[in-house]
């Protein structure tokens, strides 16, 4: 079977997300499957070139997976004749410059979010990328739970959607008596950290693509843990570690989403969305989804003088899988590879990424100014 090789410069793969989800569970998984089937019967074969700042880490990582192509010289990697795609999973402050260098080299670009640190910079990147194909990671759309939720929306299960309530987060250890599960830059605003910058772009594409465009935001943010500890000792946490947002959508839909690295989990999954409509409701997480239809809705009675005798969770029906769900990062990588090779549609481009950055930027403004902020159209 003919193999169509495509060189991919992968920058930032020594980090947790770049390594686990993008290199191992996406690109290497596609190779282990024999490549990605193309429409003409050939196989799209990704050839990763690993790039980073630490040569020793790159060499160890490459050896671990039988790879031979790695370098600390980004420009040299981008100049190679066999390279078509640049991928970025670096920390946010380093991303904009690297993407500009990739665009100058004429490479298609696929990147983690946020696209850049500001809306102005993100828009400038989108304009500069008019001559190539672009993509921004929007992995939550490909989670089994949200794909089941999309199925319900497409099937008009909800009737008129009234509201969306989301809960995301977990307790990130402070680093003093147990090591933190997240790198310390996440908690320093000067290094691009903060839960609004991290999560509001996610909430934007989830709300926009499953329900309706977001038209206004009201947010409150907090830095609940003002000091944390990493390998270098104590440091001041200058970024928000919790955000409480209200998002107004087209059609009168109101979404409320709490995002926190300072909450202990009493949910079935680390993120859950409850959608309420006139004809039914659903609760979706990373993998599972449960529903309660209009006809199957019980008649609750408020009586604080008596103990609860019914299990409310048992009154919901589980949505079946009905298909096999692959890793969400891998699925979107496959879409982007086909977009580059076969020119298939890919809606998650740089402008989609710009809108996510815009929601984060306006969410921070809302919190700073203590008011509701409308979201203008971008062009």
C-alpha positions as CSV (number, residue, x, y, z in Angstrom):
1,X,0.0,0.0,0.0
2,X,1.4,3.4,-1.0
3,X,2.5,5.6,1.9
4,X,2.2,9.3,1.8
5,X,4.8,10.7,4.3
6,X,4.2,14.1,5.9
7,X,6.8,15.7,8.1
8,X,5.6,17.3,11.3
9,X,7.8,19.5,13.5
10,X,6.5,18.9,17.0
11,X,7.6,21.6,19.4
12,X,7.0,21.2,23.2
13,X,6.7,17.4,23.3
14,X,8.8,17.1,26.5
15,X,5.8,18.7,28.3
16,X,3.0,16.5,29.8
17,X,0.3,17.4,27.2
18,X,2.6,17.5,24.2
19,X,4.1,14.1,25.1
20,X,1.2,12.1,26.3
21,X,-1.7,13.2,24.2
22,X,-0.1,14.6,21.0
23,X,3.0,12.5,20.5
24,X,2.2,9.1,22.1
25,X,-1.6,8.9,21.9
26,X,-2.0,10.7,18.6
27,X,0.9,10.7,16.2
28,X,2.6,7.5,17.3
29,X,-0.8,5.8,17.7
30,X,-1.5,6.6,14.0
31,X,1.8,5.1,13.0
32,X,1.2,2.0,15.1
33,X,-2.1,1.6,13.2
34,X,-0.2,1.6,9.9
35,X,-0.9,5.2,9.1
36,X,-4.1,7.1,8.4
37,X,-6.3,5.8,5.5
38,X,-6.6,8.4,2.7
39,X,-9.5,8.7,0.2
40,X,-7.2,7.4,-2.7
41,X,-6.4,4.2,-0.9
42,X,-3.0,5.3,0.3
43,X,-1.9,5.8,3.9
44,X,-1.0,9.2,5.4
45,X,2.2,8.5,7.4
46,X,3.2,11.2,9.9
47,X,7.0,11.7,10.4
48,X,7.6,13.6,13.6
49,X,10.6,15.8,14.1
50,X,10.9,16.5,17.8
51,X,11.9,20.1,18.8
52,X,12.6,21.5,22.2
53,X,15.1,23.5,24.3
54,X,16.6,20.5,26.1
55,X,18.6,18.2,23.8
56,X,19.1,15.5,26.4
57,X,15.4,15.2,27.1
58,X,14.7,15.1,23.4
59,X,17.3,12.4,22.8
60,X,15.9,10.3,25.7
61,X,12.4,10.7,24.4
62,X,13.3,9.8,20.9
63,X,15.2,6.7,22.0
64,X,12.3,5.6,24.1
65,X,10.0,5.5,21.0
66,X,12.5,4.5,18.3
67,X,12.6,7.9,16.7
68,X,15.7,9.4,15.2
69,X,14.7,13.0,14.2
70,X,15.1,15.6,17.0
71,X,16.7,19.0,17.3
72,X,16.9,22.1,19.5
73,X,17.1,24.3,16.3
74,X,13.6,25.2,15.4
75,X,14.5,27.2,12.2
76,X,16.6,24.3,10.9
77,X,13.7,21.9,11.4
78,X,11.2,24.3,9.7
79,X,13.6,24.7,6.7
80,X,13.6,21.0,5.9
81,X,12.1,20.1,2.5
82,X,10.1,17.1,4.0
83,X,8.3,19.3,6.6
84,X,4.7,20.4,5.9
85,X,3.2,20.9,9.4
86,X,4.4,22.8,12.5
87,X,2.8,21.8,15.8
88,X,3.1,23.8,19.0
89,X,2.5,22.6,22.6
90,X,4.9,25.0,24.3
91,X,4.0,27.3,27.2
92,X,1.8,30.2,25.9
93,X,4.5,33.0,26.1
94,X,6.7,31.1,23.7
95,X,4.0,30.1,21.2
96,X,3.4,33.3,19.2
97,X,7.1,33.8,18.1
98,X,7.4,30.1,17.1
99,X,4.2,30.2,15.1
100,X,5.3,33.3,13.2
101,X,8.6,31.5,12.3
102,X,6.6,28.5,11.0
103,X,4.3,30.8,9.0
104,X,7.4,32.6,7.5
105,X,8.7,29.2,6.5
106,X,5.4,28.5,4.7
107,X,4.3,25.6,7.0
108,X,0.7,24.7,7.9
109,X,0.2,25.2,11.6
110,X,-1.6,23.1,14.2
111,X,-1.4,24.3,17.8
112,X,-2.5,23.9,21.4
113,X,-4.6,26.7,22.8
114,X,-4.5,29.6,23.6
115,X,-3.3,30.7,20.2
116,X,-1.6,33.7,21.7
117,X,-1.7,35.8,24.9
118,X,-4.0,38.5,23.5
119,X,-6.8,38.9,21.0
120,X,-4.7,41.4,19.0
121,X,-1.8,39.0,18.7
122,X,-4.1,36.1,17.9
123,X,-5.9,38.1,15.1
124,X,-2.5,39.1,13.7
125,X,-1.5,35.4,13.6
126,X,-4.8,34.5,11.8
127,X,-4.2,37.2,9.2
128,X,-0.5,36.2,8.7
129,X,-1.7,32.6,8.2
130,X,-4.0,33.3,5.2
131,X,-1.6,31.4,2.9
132,X,-1.6,28.1,4.8
133,X,-4.0,25.7,6.6
134,X,-4.3,26.2,10.4
135,X,-5.9,24.4,13.3
136,X,-6.3,24.9,17.1
137,X,-6.7,21.9,19.4
138,X,-10.4,21.7,20.6
139,X,-10.2,18.3,22.2
140,X,-13.3,18.4,24.4
141,X,-15.5,18.3,21.3
142,X,-14.3,14.7,20.7
143,X,-14.8,13.4,24.2
144,X,-17.4,10.5,24.3
145,X,-19.6,12.3,26.8
146,X,-19.8,15.4,24.7
147,X,-20.3,13.5,21.4
148,X,-23.3,11.8,23.0
149,X,-24.5,15.3,24.1
150,X,-24.0,16.5,20.5
151,X,-26.1,13.5,19.4
152,X,-28.9,14.6,21.7
153,X,-28.8,18.2,20.4
154,X,-28.8,17.0,16.8
155,X,-31.8,14.7,17.5
156,X,-33.8,17.6,19.1
157,X,-34.0,15.7,22.4
158,X,-34.0,18.9,24.5
159,X,-36.7,20.9,22.7
160,X,-35.8,24.5,23.5
161,X,-32.6,24.6,25.4
162,X,-32.9,26.8,28.5
163,X,-29.6,26.5,30.4
164,X,-26.2,24.8,30.7
165,X,-24.4,24.3,34.0
166,X,-20.8,23.1,34.1
167,X,-18.5,22.0,36.9
168,X,-14.8,21.5,36.2
169,X,-11.8,21.1,38.4
170,X,-10.1,19.3,41.2
171,X,-7.7,20.0,44.1
172,X,-4.2,20.7,42.9
173,X,-1.8,20.2,45.8
174,X,0.0,23.3,47.0
175,X,3.4,21.5,46.6
176,X,4.5,21.7,50.3
177,X,3.4,18.4,51.7
178,X,2.5,16.7,48.4
179,X,3.9,17.5,44.9
180,X,1.6,19.5,42.7
181,X,0.0,17.7,39.7
182,X,0.4,20.7,37.5
183,X,3.6,22.8,36.6
184,X,4.1,25.9,38.6
185,X,3.9,28.3,35.6
186,X,0.2,27.6,35.6
187,X,-0.1,29.8,38.7
188,X,2.0,32.7,37.6
189,X,0.3,35.3,35.4
190,X,3.6,36.6,34.1
191,X,4.3,33.1,32.6
192,X,0.9,32.8,30.9
193,X,-0.8,31.0,33.8
194,X,-4.3,31.3,35.1
195,X,-7.5,29.1,34.9
196,X,-9.4,31.7,32.8
197,X,-6.7,31.7,30.1
198,X,-6.5,27.9,30.3
199,X,-10.2,27.0,30.4
200,X,-12.4,29.8,29.0
201,X,-11.1,29.0,25.4
202,X,-12.4,25.4,26.0
203,X,-15.7,26.6,27.3
204,X,-16.0,28.9,24.3
205,X,-15.8,26.2,21.7
206,X,-18.0,23.8,23.7
207,X,-20.7,26.3,24.1
208,X,-20.4,27.7,20.5
209,X,-20.4,24.4,18.7
210,X,-22.8,22.4,20.8
211,X,-25.4,25.1,21.6
212,X,-25.0,28.7,20.3
213,X,-22.6,31.6,20.0
214,X,-21.6,33.3,23.2
215,X,-22.8,37.0,23.3
216,X,-21.8,38.2,26.8
217,X,-19.8,37.1,29.9
218,X,-19.9,37.9,33.5
219,X,-17.0,36.5,35.5
220,X,-15.6,36.5,39.0
221,X,-12.0,35.2,39.5
222,X,-10.0,34.3,42.6
223,X,-6.5,33.3,43.7
224,X,-7.6,31.2,46.6
225,X,-4.1,29.8,47.3
226,X,-1.8,32.8,47.3
227,X,1.5,30.8,47.7
228,X,2.6,27.5,46.3
229,X,5.7,25.4,46.3
230,X,7.7,23.9,43.4
231,X,11.2,22.4,43.0
232,X,12.7,25.8,43.6
233,X,10.8,26.4,46.8
234,X,7.9,28.7,47.7
235,X,6.6,31.1,45.1
236,X,3.8,33.7,44.9
237,X,0.8,32.6,43.0
238,X,-0.1,35.6,40.8
239,X,-2.7,33.9,38.5
240,X,-6.3,33.0,39.2
241,X,-6.9,29.5,40.3
242,X,-10.7,29.6,40.2
243,X,-13.2,31.3,37.9
244,X,-17.0,31.5,38.2
245,X,-18.6,32.5,34.9
246,X,-22.0,33.3,33.5
247,X,-22.2,33.1,29.7
248,X,-25.2,34.4,27.7
249,X,-25.8,32.6,24.4
250,X,-28.0,33.2,21.4
251,X,-31.6,32.1,21.9
252,X,-31.7,33.1,25.5
253,X,-29.6,30.2,26.7
254,X,-27.7,30.9,30.0
255,X,-24.6,28.9,30.8
256,X,-22.9,28.9,34.2
257,X,-19.5,27.2,34.5
258,X,-17.3,26.9,37.5
259,X,-13.6,26.2,36.9
260,X,-11.4,25.5,39.9
261,X,-8.0,24.0,40.9
262,X,-9.1,24.5,44.5
263,X,-12.1,22.2,44.7
264,X,-12.4,18.6,45.8
265,X,-14.4,16.3,43.5
266,X,-17.8,15.1,44.4
267,X,-18.9,14.3,40.9
268,X,-18.8,11.2,38.7
269,X,-16.2,12.9,36.4
270,X,-13.8,15.8,36.6
271,X,-16.0,17.8,34.3
272,X,-19.8,17.6,34.0
273,X,-22.3,19.6,32.0
274,X,-26.0,19.6,32.8
275,X,-28.2,20.8,30.0
276,X,-31.9,21.6,30.7
277,X,-34.5,22.0,28.0
278,X,-38.3,22.1,27.7
279,X,-38.4,18.5,26.5
280,X,-35.6,16.9,28.5
281,X,-32.3,17.2,30.4
282,X,-28.9,15.6,30.2
283,X,-25.8,15.3,32.3
284,X,-22.6,14.7,30.3
285,X,-19.0,14.1,31.5
286,X,-15.8,13.0,29.8
287,X,-17.3,9.7,28.9
288,X,-20.7,9.2,30.3
289,X,-24.1,10.8,29.5
290,X,-27.4,10.4,31.3
291,X,-30.8,11.8,30.3
292,X,-34.3,12.4,31.7
293,X,-37.1,13.0,29.2
294,X,-40.1,15.3,29.6
295,X,-42.4,12.3,29.9
296,X,-40.1,10.5,32.4
297,X,-39.6,13.5,34.7
298,X,-40.7,12.6,38.3
299,X,-42.8,14.9,40.5
300,X,-40.4,16.1,43.2
301,X,-42.0,17.4,46.4
302,X,-40.2,19.8,48.7
303,X,-40.5,18.7,52.3
304,X,-37.5,19.5,54.5
305,X,-39.2,17.8,57.5
306,X,-38.9,14.3,56.0
307,X,-35.8,12.3,54.9
308,X,-35.3,11.8,51.2
309,X,-36.5,8.3,50.3
310,X,-35.8,8.3,46.6
311,X,-32.5,8.1,44.7
312,X,-32.6,11.0,42.2
313,X,-29.7,9.6,40.2
314,X,-31.6,6.4,39.6
315,X,-34.3,8.3,37.8
316,X,-32.0,9.0,34.8
317,X,-31.3,6.8,31.8
318,X,-27.8,6.1,30.5
319,X,-27.1,7.1,26.9
320,X,-25.5,4.1,25.1
321,X,-22.2,4.4,23.3
322,X,-23.5,3.1,19.9
323,X,-20.0,3.4,18.5
324,X,-16.3,3.1,19.5
325,X,-14.8,6.3,20.7
326,X,-11.1,6.9,20.0
327,X,-8.8,9.3,21.8
328,X,-10.1,12.8,21.2
329,X,-6.7,14.4,20.5
330,X,-6.0,11.6,18.0
331,X,-9.4,12.1,16.2
332,X,-8.7,15.8,15.7
333,X,-5.2,15.1,14.5
334,X,-6.7,12.8,11.9
335,X,-9.0,15.5,10.8
336,X,-6.2,18.0,10.4
337,X,-3.9,15.6,8.5
338,X,-6.7,14.9,6.1
339,X,-7.4,18.7,5.9
340,X,-3.7,19.2,4.8
341,X,-3.4,16.3,2.5
342,X,-6.9,16.0,1.0
343,X,-8.3,19.5,1.6
344,X,-11.2,18.2,3.6
345,X,-13.1,20.7,5.8
346,X,-11.7,21.7,9.1
347,X,-13.7,24.3,11.1
348,X,-11.3,24.6,14.1
349,X,-8.9,27.0,12.5
350,X,-7.0,30.1,13.9
351,X,-10.2,32.2,13.9
352,X,-11.9,29.6,16.1
353,X,-8.8,30.0,18.4
354,X,-9.1,33.8,18.3
355,X,-12.7,33.6,19.6
356,X,-11.5,31.4,22.5
357,X,-8.8,33.9,23.4
358,X,-11.4,36.7,23.1
359,X,-13.7,35.1,25.7
360,X,-10.8,34.6,28.1
361,X,-9.7,38.3,27.7
362,X,-13.2,39.6,28.1
363,X,-13.8,37.3,31.1
364,X,-10.8,38.8,32.8
365,X,-12.0,42.3,32.0
366,X,-15.4,41.4,33.4
367,X,-13.8,40.2,36.7
368,X,-11.5,43.2,36.8
369,X,-14.3,45.7,36.3
370,X,-17.0,43.9,38.1
371,X,-19.5,44.0,35.3
372,X,-21.2,42.2,32.4
373,X,-19.2,42.4,29.1
374,X,-20.7,42.0,25.7
375,X,-18.7,40.1,23.1
376,X,-18.3,41.9,19.8
377,X,-18.0,40.2,16.4
378,X,-14.5,39.5,15.1
379,X,-13.4,39.9,11.5
